[in-house]
Amino acid sequence: MYNILMKRTIVLSEYQPRLFPADALCEATAQRLWQHHARLVSVDFPSPKTAGQWQLTAQGWAGIVPVAPDLTLVLRPKVAIAHLLQMVDLVYDLQSFQLLRGTVPALTVPEFYEHLAILLAQRTVDRCRHGLHRPYQRHEAATAFVRGRLHIVELLRRPVPMTLPCIYHEQAVDVVDNRILRWTLERILQSDLGRDVAPSRMRSTVHDALRSLRSVVALQPFTAVDCRNRRYTRLNADYAQLHALCAFFLEASGPSHFPGDTESVPFVVNMAQLYEQFVAAWLQRYLPAIWLLQIQERHALSDQLHF
């Protein structure tokens, strides 16, 4: 567990180079940043070009990157966090973000992350209090008495049946809808903010949600793709926004691995990609019906040239 007393935070703004004295970063930390996070941050080592200083430049990403036990980078987007909220709101179809607008006009990137994590955790706690989704699942088992209906084909295969093969349906809470919630909340706890030793509202709220899930829902890895295009009924319609939030966190936290590993999970958003998705989502919602929108249309000018 990281020692919060020894931790430093460096804030970088999108595409704005920032210089640091040569003794501000140790060689091992700089090497780690360059090797593992080059797509997020450009690292220029001390040289005559940089006047003997370190130069770090955020590369079009916004979020929180744990580099070492004593160093965390906060990548700040060029747009205001309030605008970032609106973009994420439209792309992920989260009308619930309207509750946040106007109340937090000066959010920082960590506060932005915490607000979304608290929103997901609180909604999960509310769902647990009202009862998790429990769809009926089909079971086939041999019982001493008839349960559901007899499995006639299986019954005829047995010369002298001592038990009765039955087909029945039973409600189950350990289903994918609920496993997605648990996996995402576990990932949030493994983030750099979730691992800090100082008490926080976000961590306590996430723990409250997990306390209700861990005893009844198995831990299974998921990706953002698993959270999309799921089927909902009137019984689990509220899961649509929960899973949309899960998709946002899983997409921003990188490759999935089981919680418990020593490496902290980053939280980063590709701003160029998010803006493209925002424009597409806005056009889909507000474009007049006489127009047809084709997202990511691809045209070949030659065998090697496309646009």
N, C-alpha and C positions, 0 to 999 in steps of 0.2 A: 504494500500500500504506500502511495506517495506521501511524503512529508510536506504538508502544505506550508510549513514555515520556510522551507528551502526552495519553494517553487517560484519561478519567474514567469511572467507573461509578457510576450512581445506582440504588439499590435501592428499589423501591416495593412495598408490600404491597397485596394486593387490597382495593379500596374503602377504603383508609385514606389520607386527605389528608396530604400532607407539604409543609411550607413551606420555601422557600429564599430567602436574601437576594437583593435586586434585582440584585446584580452576579454572582450564581452562574450565570446564563444570559445569553448575549448575545441581542439581539433577533432576529437571523437564525435562530439555532438554535431559539428558542422558536416562531417563525413556522413553521419547517419541521415541528416536532413537532406543532403545532396543525393544520397543513394536511394532513399525510400520515398522522398516527397518532392522530387524534382518537377513533377507535373504540376504541383501546387505552388511551389516557391522556387524561384531562380536564386541560386547561391553563387556569388562571386567571391572567391577567396582573396585575402589581402594581397595586393600587388600594386605596382606603380599606377595602374589604371584606376584603382580605387583609393589611392593615397594611403596604402597600407592598412586599409580598413575592410571589414566585412560589408558586403552589400547584399541585402535580401529584397526580393521583389515578388509580391504576390501575383500569381498568374491567372487571374480571372476566376478565382474560386472564393467563396465566402464560407466561413465556418471556424471550427476549433480543431487544431492539430496537435496532439501530444507528441513531442519530439523525443523527450527524455524525461526521466523521473523529476528533473528539476526545471524543465522548460516546456512551456506550452505556447504555441502560436495562435493568435486570434486574427483571422483574415477578414477584413472589413470590406464589404462591397461598396461600389461607388454610389449606388442608390441608397436612399434612406431605408432604415429597417422597416418603417411603416409601409413603404412601397414594396419591399420584399415580402412582407406579410400578404399584401394584396395580390402579388403575383402567385405566391404559393396557394393562396386561397382559391384563385380561379383555376389554376392548373390542376389542383387536386380536388376541386369541387367541395370546398370546406366552408359552407355558409356559417359554421360556428365561429370562424375567425372574426366575424362582425362583433362579437362580444369583446374582442381585444382592442379594436380600433378606437382611437380617441382617448383611451385610458392610459396608454403607454407610448406617448409620442417620441420619446428619446431612448428607445430600447437599444442596448448593445447587442452584439452577436451572441454572447453567452446568455443574456436575458431572453433573447428571441428563442434560443434552444430550450431554455427552462420553461417558458410560457407554453410552448407546444407540448413538451413532455408532461407538464402538469395537466394540461387539457386532456391529453390521452389517458393519463392515470386516473383523473377524477371521473371521466366518463366510464372508464372500466370499473371503478369502484361502484358507481351508480348502477351499472348493469349487473354487477355481482349482487348488490342489495335487492334488486328487483328479480334476480334469477338469471343465470347464464342461459344462453340458447341450448336447448336439449332436444335435438331432432331424434326421430325414431330411426333405429338401425336394425337391419335384418340379422337374425341369428338362426343358426341351425344347430340343434343339440339333441342328444338322447336323454330323455327324462323318464321318471317313474310314473308320470301322469301326463295327460294331454295338456300341452301349453301352446296356445295359439291354434295351429292346425297341424294335422299329421302330414308328415312327408311320405306320401303314398309310395313313390318310387323306391325310396330307401327302405320302407317297411316291407315291401314285397321281396326285397333281396335277402331278407333275414328269415331263415327257416323257422326258428322258434325265438322270437324277440323277447328278451328279458326287460328291455326298456323300449320306450316309444320314441322314434325319431320325429322331431317336431320342428316346425318353422314358426318363429314368432318375432315380434318387433318390440324393442325396448328403448326407452329414452336414454341417451348418453350425453354427458357433458364434455367428455374428453374427445372433442372433434376439432377439425381444422380451424373453424371459425374462432374458437377459443385459444387454440395453440398459437395462432398468429399473434394474438394479444400478448400472451406470455413471452414468446420469443422476443418481440419488439421491446417490451419493458425490461427484459433481462439485458438486452443490448444497450438500452439507455443507461442502466446502472453501470455498465462496463465502460461507458464513455468517460472522458476525463473529468467532466463535471460530476458525474455520478459516483466517481471513486474518491473524491475529496473527503478528507476526514472531518471537515467542519460540517456542522449540521446545516441542512438546507430544506426548504419547503419541498423542492422538487424531489429530493431523495426520499424524504419521509412519505410523500404522496405515492411515489412509485412503489415503495415498500408495502404500503397499505394495499395497493392493488395486487401485488404479487403474493401477499399473504393469503389472499382469497383464491388465487389461481393455482399456486404450487401444489396444494394438497389434492387437487382434482384434475389438473390438466398436465399432460406430459410435455416435456421440453423437446422441441423439434425445430431444426433450422428452417428458415424460410427466406425468400428473397422478395424484393418489391413486386416482381412479376406475379408471385403467388397471391398477392393482395388485390390484384386487379381482375376485372371481368368475372367476378364471382356472382353466383345466383343468390338472390335474396327474396324472402317472402314477407308477408305482413308481420310474422313472428320475429324476424331478425333484421328488419329494414334498417334499424339504427346501427347495425354493424357496418353498413356501407361507409359511413364517415369515420368510424373507428379504423377500418381497414385502409381507408385513404390516408389517414394519419400514419398508420404503420408503414404504408408504402413510402411515404416521405422520409421517415426515419431510416428505414432499411436501405433506401436508395442512397442516402447521404452518409451511411456508416461503413460502406465498403464491403469486402468479402465477408461472408458469415463464418464464424467459428464459435465453438461452445464457450459460454461464459465460464470464467475460472482461469483462463489463460492470463499470463502476466502482462501482455501488451494491452494498453488502453485503446479503445476504439475511437477513431477520428469522426468528426461530423463536418462534412464539406458539401457545398452545393455548387455545381457548375453554373456560373451565372449566365454564360452565353447560351447554354442549353435550356436553362430555365426561362430566359427571355424568349427564346424561340417557341417553347411550349406555351408560354403565356400569350404570345401573339396569335398562335394557332387556336388556343382555347377561346380567346376573346372573339376572333373571327367566327368560330363555330357557333358561338352563342348569339352574336349580334349581326351577322351577315344576313342581308335580305334573302328571302327564300328563293328568289330567282337566280341567285348565284350558287355555284357549286365549288366547295373548297376541297382541294386535294393536298393533304399534308405530306411533306417530303417527296414531292413530285420529282422524278429523275428523268433527264433527257440525255441521250447519247449523241454527242457531236461527232465522235469518232470512236475507234476501239479503245483508245486510252484517255479520252477526254469526255467528262460528264459534267453536268451542272444540275 
